[in-house]
Amino acid sequence: MTNLPKTLRENLHFLCAEIDGQLLQLEAFFKDPTTARARRILDRAGYAHNLKTRIHSACVRQLANTRQSNRKHLTLRSLEFIATDLQRLANLARQSLRHVERIDTFETLLPARYPPLVRYVRKGVGRIEEAFFGNVSEQAIEIGELQKKIEADYRKLFKSYTKDMSNPKLRPADIANSLLVASEFQRMGDSLNAISEAVISANIGQAVNLERYFALQSLMADLEGTGGNLKIETIAETRSGSSISAIKNKQTEEVAAVFKDGEKSKVKEEREGVKSWHEIYPGLAPKILSYEKRNQSAALLIEHLPGQTFEQVVLNEAEARCDKALACLSKTLKDVWKQTKTRKPAELGSMQQLISRLDEVRRVHPEFKDGSIRFSGVKLPSLQSLIDEASARETAAPAPFSVYIHGDFNVDNIIYDPDENRVHFIDLHRSRYMDYVQDVSVFMVSNYRLQVLDRETRQRIMRVSLAFCKSAKSFAGKQGDDTFEYRLAFGLARSFASSTRFIFDKQLARRMWLRARYLLEQALACPPGEEARFRLPLKEIFVD
């Protein structure tokens, strides 16, 4: 464990001792319920609160001088969480007594069932210091496992109380308050679980929950020849809730593999997406080294791909490398599209996608809710009416063929390796046969929404977007896809509008929102039957 000030160690020791003392009194109360015992617990609310506050204050002072990437930063944050949940145990103990006070017939509570529950909680509290300061993850796991035992006993109590509801001799209010007492102990189990995860996170230097830790342990065991000489560092936290970490050699700092975990269905989709790319176009997707599932979560150990994300190339690299990366990407995409092309027409469905995301957009930007819009005295159609009309027009102009697409073609999901001059794709859980305009529009807008303000970089972003579009348009022309630009108008409108849910900058979000509306208006102004002659005003859209 990273060295911590003596005062932090002492205050955690005192806090654990205080909580254990209160729990000991609670255990005695259930065996012999007296007002004096209850009062000794209720009157000590301030002690745990003060100790928790001292720990929080000391952690804040230490954090002010610690880089976020430093392991000590995570240790201090974990200690804050532990202190918070320890005080929560005291609060839950007092709350359980308040429910007991409202029970007229104490036997209704089945009081003999509670001392074992209290002992489980005390056992967990008693292991915290050794697990945290001794860097003993096995002890931390045992703390978390106590939650399962508490949950099992809670379910038995719940079953008994609900059965008692049909007993006319028992007061319904007594049964209801007994259920509330049991519920407070269930929450104590949740707090022990949270403490367990905080300790493990501090011990391994990575924020994890128990399921993630077990998956990580299992998958890291699959890496041969490492001799346990590994460490993990967070790379990213995705919006879908997945975590991505690099597993590195402690001495060389070389990345051995990438660990990705999250909801089981999402990780399974990622795994299937990678497998399908290996079958359809080998070499683009990373190799899956191992897969682990546990309860409702799952994890992948993925081959580390050398290089940079396309976002890093656009923002940080020289013009020559940026141009070379774009040329490589365009060439690869055209090859993929040619090799996977099928004769089956594909509907873009961008308006349906937009409709499904509007509520989320408006939760972030309530100012985008449809209202009466007037300009120079003329009432303009609402966005909803534009979307409804656009949906019908879009359905009438499908792509003449389908290709296999990435499905979430953002600039941070493309890896460029300058040494090999090749690209790789990651985050492949949405891959499928579809209209390639989906990937084109997502890529272009993901460039536009990069939140950099200097003029030179914004101009480069515009050049990349226009050059990429020109390449895709060239492919469309050679394949006889006459409505490419028309469908792209709808795809860009969807991407501009739906991406605002990720943008907090009100000015940038408004620019994107207005561009979406403008694109819909332009596409709808095109007479039916003239879609092949439609031309996108790209420079007007991508210039700031």
C-alpha positions as CSV (number, residue, x, y, z in Angstrom):
1,M,0.0,0.0,0.0
2,T,1.2,3.5,-0.9
3,N,2.5,5.3,2.2
4,L,-0.2,7.3,3.9
5,P,0.0,9.9,6.7
6,K,-0.1,8.4,10.2
7,T,-3.3,10.5,11.0
8,L,-5.2,8.7,8.2
9,R,-4.2,5.3,9.5
10,E,-5.1,6.2,13.0
11,N,-8.5,7.7,12.1
12,L,-9.5,4.7,10.0
13,H,-8.5,2.5,13.0
14,F,-10.6,4.6,15.3
15,L,-13.5,4.6,12.9
16,C,-13.5,0.8,12.5
17,A,-13.3,0.4,16.3
18,E,-16.2,2.8,16.7
19,I,-18.4,1.0,14.2
20,D,-17.5,-2.4,15.7
21,G,-18.5,-1.0,19.2
22,Q,-21.9,0.2,17.9
23,L,-22.5,-3.1,16.2
24,L,-21.6,-5.0,19.4
25,Q,-24.2,-3.0,21.2
26,L,-26.7,-3.7,18.4
27,E,-26.1,-7.5,18.7
28,A,-26.6,-7.3,22.5
29,F,-29.8,-5.3,21.9
30,F,-31.4,-8.1,19.8
31,K,-30.6,-10.6,22.5
32,D,-31.8,-8.3,25.4
33,P,-33.7,-5.3,24.1
34,T,-33.4,-2.5,26.6
35,T,-33.8,1.3,26.2
36,A,-30.3,1.9,27.6
37,R,-28.6,-0.2,24.9
38,A,-30.6,1.4,22.1
39,R,-29.8,4.9,23.6
40,R,-26.0,4.1,23.6
41,I,-26.2,3.4,19.9
42,L,-28.4,6.4,19.0
43,D,-26.4,8.8,21.0
44,R,-23.1,8.0,19.2
45,A,-24.1,9.3,15.8
46,G,-21.7,12.2,16.0
47,Y,-18.6,10.0,16.7
48,A,-18.6,8.1,13.4
49,H,-19.5,11.2,11.5
50,N,-16.6,13.2,12.9
51,L,-14.1,10.4,12.2
52,K,-15.4,10.1,8.6
53,T,-15.1,13.8,8.2
54,R,-11.5,13.8,9.4
55,I,-10.6,11.1,7.0
56,H,-12.3,13.0,4.1
57,S,-10.6,16.2,5.0
58,A,-7.1,14.6,5.2
59,C,-7.7,12.8,1.9
60,V,-8.7,16.1,0.2
61,R,-5.5,17.8,1.4
62,Q,-3.4,14.9,0.1
63,L,-5.3,14.8,-3.2
64,A,-4.6,18.4,-3.9
65,N,-0.9,17.5,-4.3
66,T,-1.3,14.2,-6.1
67,R,-1.7,13.7,-9.9
68,Q,-4.8,11.9,-10.9
69,S,-2.8,9.3,-12.7
70,N,-0.8,8.6,-9.6
71,R,-1.6,5.4,-7.8
72,K,-1.8,7.3,-4.5
73,H,-4.7,9.2,-5.9
74,L,-6.8,6.1,-6.3
75,T,-5.7,4.9,-2.8
76,L,-6.9,8.1,-1.2
77,R,-10.2,8.0,-3.2
78,S,-10.7,4.4,-2.1
79,L,-10.1,5.4,1.5
80,E,-12.8,8.1,1.2
81,F,-15.3,5.5,0.0
82,I,-14.4,3.1,2.8
83,A,-14.9,5.8,5.4
84,T,-18.3,6.8,3.8
85,D,-19.6,3.2,3.9
86,L,-18.4,2.7,7.4
87,Q,-20.4,5.6,8.6
88,R,-23.3,4.3,6.5
89,L,-23.2,1.1,8.6
90,A,-23.6,3.2,11.7
91,N,-26.5,5.1,10.2
92,L,-28.2,1.8,9.1
93,A,-27.8,0.4,12.6
94,R,-29.5,3.4,14.1
95,Q,-32.3,3.3,11.5
96,S,-33.0,-0.3,12.2
97,L,-33.5,0.6,15.9
98,R,-36.0,3.3,14.9
99,H,-38.0,0.7,13.1
100,V,-37.8,-1.6,16.1
101,E,-39.2,1.2,18.3
102,R,-42.4,1.1,16.3
103,I,-43.0,-2.7,16.8
104,D,-45.4,-3.4,19.6
105,T,-44.8,-7.1,19.8
106,F,-41.0,-7.6,19.7
107,E,-41.3,-11.3,19.0
108,T,-42.9,-10.5,15.6
109,L,-39.4,-9.3,14.6
110,L,-37.9,-12.8,15.1
111,P,-35.1,-11.2,17.1
112,A,-33.0,-14.4,17.5
113,R,-32.3,-14.2,13.7
114,Y,-30.5,-10.9,13.9
115,P,-27.3,-11.5,16.0
116,P,-25.8,-13.7,13.3
117,L,-26.4,-11.0,10.8
118,V,-24.7,-8.4,13.0
119,R,-21.8,-10.8,13.4
120,Y,-21.4,-11.0,9.7
121,V,-21.1,-7.2,9.5
122,R,-18.7,-7.1,12.4
123,K,-16.5,-9.7,10.8
124,G,-16.3,-7.6,7.6
125,V,-15.4,-4.4,9.6
126,G,-12.8,-6.3,11.5
127,R,-11.0,-7.2,8.2
128,I,-10.8,-3.8,6.6
129,E,-7.5,-2.5,8.1
130,E,-5.5,-5.6,7.3
131,A,-7.0,-5.8,3.8
132,F,-6.4,-2.1,3.1
133,F,-3.1,-1.4,4.8
134,G,-1.7,-4.9,4.3
135,N,-2.6,-5.0,0.6
136,V,-4.4,-8.3,1.1
137,S,-6.9,-8.7,-1.6
138,E,-8.0,-12.1,-0.3
139,Q,-9.3,-10.5,2.8
140,A,-11.1,-7.9,0.7
141,I,-12.8,-10.6,-1.3
142,E,-13.9,-12.2,2.0
143,I,-15.5,-8.9,3.1
144,G,-17.5,-8.8,-0.2
145,E,-18.5,-12.5,0.1
146,L,-20.2,-11.7,3.5
147,Q,-22.7,-9.7,1.5
148,K,-24.0,-13.0,-0.1
149,K,-24.5,-14.5,3.4
150,I,-26.4,-11.5,4.6
151,E,-28.5,-11.5,1.5
152,A,-29.4,-15.2,2.0
153,D,-30.5,-14.5,5.6
154,Y,-32.4,-11.5,4.5
155,R,-34.4,-13.5,1.9
156,K,-35.3,-16.1,4.6
157,L,-36.5,-13.3,6.9
158,F,-38.5,-11.7,4.0
159,K,-40.1,-15.1,3.3
160,S,-41.1,-15.5,7.0
161,Y,-42.5,-12.0,7.3
162,T,-44.6,-12.2,4.2
163,K,-45.9,-15.5,5.4
164,D,-46.9,-13.8,8.7
165,M,-49.0,-11.3,6.8
166,S,-51.8,-13.9,6.6
167,N,-51.7,-14.4,10.4
168,P,-54.6,-12.4,11.9
169,K,-53.0,-12.4,15.3
170,L,-50.1,-10.2,14.2
171,R,-50.3,-6.5,13.6
172,P,-49.6,-5.5,10.0
173,A,-47.6,-2.5,11.2
174,D,-45.4,-4.8,13.2
175,I,-44.7,-7.0,10.1
176,A,-44.1,-3.9,8.0
177,N,-41.6,-2.5,10.4
178,S,-39.9,-5.9,10.7
179,L,-39.5,-5.9,7.0
180,L,-37.9,-2.5,7.2
181,V,-35.4,-3.7,9.8
182,A,-34.4,-6.6,7.6
183,S,-34.0,-4.2,4.7
184,E,-31.5,-2.1,6.7
185,F,-29.4,-5.2,7.2
186,Q,-29.6,-6.0,3.5
187,R,-28.2,-2.5,2.9
188,M,-25.4,-3.2,5.4
189,G,-24.4,-6.1,3.1
190,D,-24.3,-3.7,0.1
191,S,-22.0,-1.4,2.1
192,L,-19.6,-4.3,2.9
193,N,-19.6,-5.1,-0.8
194,A,-18.7,-1.5,-1.7
195,I,-15.9,-1.5,0.9
196,S,-14.6,-4.7,-0.6
197,E,-14.4,-3.2,-4.0
198,A,-12.8,0.0,-2.7
199,V,-10.1,-2.0,-1.0
200,I,-9.4,-4.2,-4.1
201,S,-9.3,-1.1,-6.3
202,A,-6.6,0.5,-4.0
203,N,-4.7,-2.8,-3.8
204,I,-4.4,-3.3,-7.6
205,G,-4.3,0.3,-8.6
206,Q,-7.4,0.1,-10.8
207,A,-11.0,1.0,-10.1
208,V,-12.9,-2.3,-10.2
209,N,-16.0,-4.1,-8.9
210,L,-15.8,-7.7,-7.7
211,E,-17.1,-9.2,-10.9
212,R,-14.5,-7.2,-12.9
213,Y,-11.8,-8.2,-10.5
214,F,-12.5,-12.0,-10.8
215,A,-12.7,-11.6,-14.6
216,L,-9.4,-9.7,-14.6
217,Q,-7.7,-12.3,-12.4
218,S,-8.9,-15.2,-14.6
219,L,-7.9,-13.5,-17.9
220,M,-4.5,-12.3,-16.7
221,A,-3.8,-15.9,-15.8
222,D,-4.1,-16.7,-19.5
223,L,-1.2,-14.4,-20.3
224,E,1.8,-16.9,-20.2
225,G,5.3,-16.1,-19.4
226,T,4.6,-12.9,-17.4
227,G,5.6,-14.2,-14.0
228,G,3.0,-12.0,-12.4
229,N,5.0,-9.0,-13.5
230,L,1.9,-7.1,-14.7
231,K,0.1,-3.9,-13.9
232,I,-3.1,-2.4,-15.3
233,E,-3.9,1.2,-16.4
234,T,-7.3,2.6,-17.4
235,I,-7.4,3.6,-21.1
236,A,-11.1,4.6,-21.3
237,E,-14.6,4.4,-19.8
238,T,-17.1,4.0,-22.6
239,R,-20.6,5.6,-22.6
240,S,-22.2,2.2,-22.6
241,G,-20.6,1.4,-19.2
242,S,-17.7,-0.7,-20.4
243,S,-14.2,-0.2,-19.0
244,I,-11.0,-0.5,-21.1
245,S,-7.6,-1.1,-19.5
246,A,-4.1,-1.7,-20.7
247,I,-2.2,-4.6,-19.1
248,K,1.4,-3.6,-19.0
249,N,4.8,-5.1,-18.0
250,K,5.9,-3.3,-14.9
251,Q,9.5,-3.1,-16.0
252,T,9.3,-2.4,-19.7
253,E,5.9,-0.6,-19.8
254,E,5.1,-2.6,-22.9
255,V,1.4,-3.4,-23.3
256,A,0.8,-7.1,-23.2
257,A,-3.0,-7.0,-23.9
258,V,-6.1,-4.9,-23.5
259,F,-8.8,-5.8,-21.0
260,K,-12.4,-4.8,-21.7
261,D,-15.3,-5.6,-19.5
262,G,-18.9,-4.6,-19.1
263,E,-22.5,-5.8,-19.4
264,K,-22.6,-9.4,-20.7
265,S,-24.7,-8.6,-23.7
266,K,-22.5,-5.8,-24.8
267,V,-19.3,-7.7,-24.4
268,K,-20.8,-10.7,-26.2
269,E,-21.8,-8.4,-29.1
270,E,-18.2,-7.2,-29.2
271,R,-16.9,-10.7,-29.3
272,E,-19.2,-11.7,-32.1
273,G,-18.3,-8.5,-34.0
274,V,-14.6,-9.3,-33.8
275,K,-15.2,-12.9,-34.9
276,S,-17.3,-11.8,-37.9
277,W,-14.6,-9.4,-39.0
278,H,-12.0,-12.1,-38.8
279,E,-14.2,-14.3,-41.1
280,I,-15.1,-11.5,-43.5
281,Y,-12.0,-9.4,-43.7
282,P,-9.0,-10.9,-41.7
283,G,-6.5,-8.4,-40.2
284,L,-8.7,-5.5,-39.5
285,A,-9.9,-6.5,-36.0
286,P,-7.7,-7.4,-33.0
287,K,-7.4,-11.0,-31.9
288,I,-9.4,-12.1,-28.8
289,L,-6.9,-13.8,-26.5
290,S,-9.5,-14.9,-23.9
291,Y,-13.1,-14.4,-22.9
292,E,-14.7,-14.7,-19.4
293,K,-18.3,-14.3,-18.3
294,R,-19.6,-14.1,-14.7
295,N,-23.2,-13.4,-13.7
296,Q,-24.4,-10.4,-15.7
297,S,-21.0,-9.1,-16.8
298,A,-18.3,-10.4,-19.1
299,A,-14.8,-9.5,-20.1
300,L,-12.4,-9.8,-23.0
301,L,-8.6,-10.0,-23.2
302,I,-7.8,-8.5,-26.5
303,E,-4.6,-8.3,-28.6
304,H,-2.9,-4.9,-28.2
305,L,-2.8,-3.0,-31.5
306,P,0.2,-0.7,-32.0
307,G,-0.4,2.8,-33.3
308,Q,-2.7,5.8,-32.6
309,T,-6.4,6.4,-32.8
310,F,-7.4,8.5,-35.8
311,E,-8.4,11.2,-33.4
312,Q,-4.8,11.4,-32.1
313,V,-3.5,11.6,-35.6
314,V,-5.8,14.4,-36.6
315,L,-5.2,16.5,-33.5
316,N,-1.5,15.9,-32.9
317,E,0.4,14.6,-35.9
318,A,2.0,16.4,-38.8
319,E,0.1,17.1,-41.9
320,A,2.0,14.4,-43.9
321,R,1.1,11.7,-41.4
322,C,-2.5,12.8,-41.3
323,D,-2.8,12.6,-45.1
324,K,-1.1,9.2,-45.2
325,A,-3.4,7.8,-42.5
326,L,-6.5,9.2,-44.3
327,A,-5.3,7.6,-47.6
328,C,-4.8,4.3,-45.9
329,L,-8.2,4.4,-44.2
330,S,-10.0,5.3,-47.5
331,K,-8.2,2.5,-49.4
332,T,-9.0,0.0,-46.7
333,L,-12.6,0.9,-46.6
334,K,-13.1,0.8,-50.3
335,D,-11.5,-2.7,-50.3
336,V,-13.8,-3.8,-47.5
337,W,-16.9,-2.5,-49.2
338,K,-16.0,-4.1,-52.5
339,Q,-15.3,-7.5,-50.9
340,T,-18.4,-7.6,-48.8
341,K,-20.8,-6.0,-51.3
342,T,-24.1,-7.9,-51.7
343,R,-27.0,-7.2,-54.0
344,K,-29.5,-6.7,-51.2
345,P,-30.7,-3.1,-51.0
346,A,-30.1,-1.4,-47.6
347,E,-32.3,1.1,-45.8
348,L,-30.3,3.6,-43.8
349,G,-33.0,4.2,-41.3
350,S,-31.3,7.3,-39.9
351,M,-34.5,9.1,-39.1
352,Q,-35.7,6.2,-36.9
353,Q,-32.4,6.2,-35.2
354,L,-32.7,9.9,-34.6
355,I,-36.3,9.6,-33.2
356,S,-35.0,6.9,-30.7
357,R,-32.4,9.3,-29.4
358,L,-34.3,12.6,-29.3
359,D,-35.5,12.2,-25.7
360,E,-31.9,11.7,-24.5
361,V,-30.7,14.7,-26.5
362,R,-33.4,16.9,-25.0
363,R,-32.6,15.7,-21.5
364,V,-29.1,17.2,-22.0
365,H,-30.3,20.2,-24.1
366,P,-33.9,21.0,-23.1
367,E,-33.7,24.1,-25.3
368,F,-33.9,21.8,-28.3
369,K,-37.6,20.9,-27.6
370,D,-39.9,21.6,-30.4
371,G,-41.8,24.9,-30.1
372,S,-43.3,27.5,-32.3
373,I,-40.5,28.7,-34.6
374,R,-40.8,32.0,-36.6
375,F,-38.3,33.7,-38.8
376,S,-39.1,37.1,-40.3
377,G,-42.8,36.6,-39.5
378,V,-42.9,33.2,-41.3
379,K,-43.8,30.1,-39.2
380,L,-41.2,27.3,-39.8
381,P,-42.0,23.6,-39.6
382,S,-41.1,21.8,-36.3
383,L,-38.1,19.4,-36.3
384,Q,-40.5,16.6,-35.7
385,S,-42.5,17.3,-38.8
386,L,-39.2,17.5,-40.8
387,I,-38.2,14.1,-39.4
388,D,-41.5,12.6,-40.2
389,E,-41.4,13.8,-43.8
390,A,-37.7,12.8,-44.1
391,S,-38.4,9.3,-42.9
392,A,-40.8,8.7,-45.8
393,R,-38.4,10.2,-48.3
394,E,-35.4,8.2,-46.9
395,T,-37.4,4.9,-47.1
396,A,-38.1,5.6,-50.8
397,A,-34.4,5.9,-51.6
398,P,-32.6,2.9,-50.3
399,A,-29.0,2.0,-51.0
400,P,-28.8,-0.2,-54.1
401,F,-26.5,-2.7,-52.2
402,S,-25.3,-3.7,-48.7
403,V,-21.8,-3.9,-47.4
404,Y,-20.4,-4.9,-44.0
405,I,-19.9,-1.8,-41.9
406,H,-18.3,-1.0,-38.6
407,G,-21.5,0.4,-37.1
408,D,-19.9,2.9,-34.7
409,F,-17.2,4.5,-36.9
410,N,-16.0,7.3,-34.6
411,V,-12.4,8.6,-34.9
412,D,-11.5,6.9,-31.6
413,N,-12.5,3.5,-32.9
414,I,-9.9,3.5,-35.7
415,I,-6.3,2.6,-35.0
416,Y,-3.6,3.7,-37.4
417,D,-0.2,2.0,-37.3
418,P,2.3,4.3,-39.1
419,D,5.1,1.7,-39.1
420,E,3.0,-0.8,-41.1
421,N,0.8,1.9,-42.7
422,R,-2.3,0.0,-41.9
423,V,-5.5,0.6,-40.0
424,H,-7.4,-1.6,-37.5
425,F,-10.9,-1.3,-36.2
426,I,-12.0,-1.6,-32.5
427,D,-15.3,-1.5,-30.6
428,L,-17.1,-3.7,-33.1
429,H,-20.3,-4.6,-31.3
430,R,-22.5,-2.8,-33.9
431,S,-21.0,-4.3,-37.0
432,R,-23.5,-5.7,-39.6
433,Y,-24.5,-5.6,-43.2
434,M,-25.9,-2.1,-43.9
435,D,-25.8,1.0,-46.0
436,Y,-22.2,2.3,-45.9
437,V,-23.5,5.8,-45.6
438,Q,-23.9,5.0,-41.9
439,D,-20.2,4.8,-41.4
440,V,-19.4,7.7,-43.6
441,S,-21.7,10.1,-41.8
442,V,-20.6,9.0,-38.3
443,F,-16.9,9.4,-39.2
444,M,-17.4,12.9,-40.6
445,V,-19.4,14.2,-37.7
446,S,-17.1,12.6,-35.1
447,N,-14.4,14.7,-36.7
448,Y,-16.5,17.8,-36.6
449,R,-17.5,17.4,-32.9
450,L,-13.8,17.2,-31.7
451,Q,-13.8,20.0,-29.1
452,V,-10.8,22.0,-30.2
453,L,-11.0,25.7,-31.0
454,D,-7.8,26.8,-32.7
455,R,-8.4,27.8,-36.3
456,E,-5.6,25.7,-37.8
457,T,-6.9,22.4,-36.3
458,R,-10.5,23.2,-37.2
459,Q,-9.4,23.7,-40.8
460,R,-7.6,20.4,-40.7
461,I,-10.7,18.7,-39.4
462,M,-12.7,20.2,-42.2
463,R,-10.2,19.0,-44.8
464,V,-10.2,15.5,-43.4
465,S,-14.0,15.3,-43.5
466,L,-14.2,16.7,-47.0
467,A,-11.5,14.4,-48.4
468,F,-13.0,11.4,-46.7
469,C,-16.4,12.2,-48.2
470,K,-14.8,12.8,-51.7
471,S,-13.3,9.3,-51.5
472,A,-16.6,7.7,-50.5
473,K,-18.4,9.6,-53.2
474,S,-15.9,8.3,-55.8
475,F,-16.6,4.7,-54.6
476,A,-20.4,5.4,-54.9
477,G,-20.0,6.7,-58.5
478,K,-18.0,3.6,-59.6
479,Q,-20.6,1.3,-58.0
480,G,-23.6,3.1,-59.7
481,D,-24.9,4.4,-56.4
482,D,-26.7,7.6,-57.7
483,T,-28.4,8.6,-54.4
484,F,-25.3,8.5,-52.2
485,E,-25.3,12.3,-51.5
486,Y,-29.0,12.3,-50.9
487,R,-28.8,9.6,-48.3
488,L,-25.7,11.1,-46.8
489,A,-27.7,14.3,-46.0
490,F,-30.0,12.2,-43.8
491,G,-27.1,10.4,-42.2
492,L,-25.3,13.6,-41.4
493,A,-28.5,15.2,-40.0
494,R,-28.9,12.2,-37.7
495,S,-25.3,12.2,-36.6
496,F,-25.2,16.0,-36.0
497,A,-28.4,16.0,-34.0
498,S,-27.9,12.8,-32.0
499,S,-24.3,13.6,-31.2
500,T,-25.3,16.7,-29.2
501,R,-26.2,14.4,-26.3
502,F,-22.4,14.0,-25.8
503,I,-21.7,17.7,-26.1
504,F,-22.0,20.0,-23.1
505,D,-20.7,23.1,-24.9
506,K,-23.9,24.9,-25.7
507,Q,-22.5,26.9,-28.7
508,L,-21.1,23.8,-30.4
509,A,-24.3,21.8,-29.7
510,R,-26.4,24.5,-31.2
511,R,-24.2,24.7,-34.3
512,M,-24.6,20.9,-34.7
513,W,-28.4,21.1,-34.1
514,L,-28.9,23.8,-36.7
515,R,-26.8,21.9,-39.2
516,A,-29.0,18.9,-38.7
517,R,-32.1,21.0,-39.4
518,Y,-30.5,22.7,-42.4
519,L,-29.6,19.3,-44.0
520,L,-33.1,18.0,-43.5
521,E,-34.6,21.1,-45.1
522,Q,-32.2,20.8,-48.1
523,A,-33.0,17.1,-48.6
524,L,-36.7,17.7,-48.4
525,A,-36.5,20.6,-50.9
526,C,-35.3,18.1,-53.5
527,P,-38.2,17.2,-55.7
528,P,-39.2,13.5,-55.6
529,G,-37.5,11.6,-58.4
530,E,-34.6,14.0,-58.5
531,E,-32.6,12.5,-55.7
532,A,-29.7,11.5,-58.0
533,R,-29.2,15.1,-58.8
534,F,-29.0,16.3,-55.2
535,R,-25.7,17.8,-54.1
536,L,-24.6,18.4,-50.5
537,P,-23.4,21.9,-49.6
538,L,-20.5,20.3,-47.7
539,K,-18.2,23.3,-47.3
540,E,-21.1,25.3,-45.8
541,I,-21.7,22.5,-43.3
542,F,-18.2,21.8,-42.2
543,V,-16.7,25.3,-42.0
544,D,-17.0,27.2,-38.7
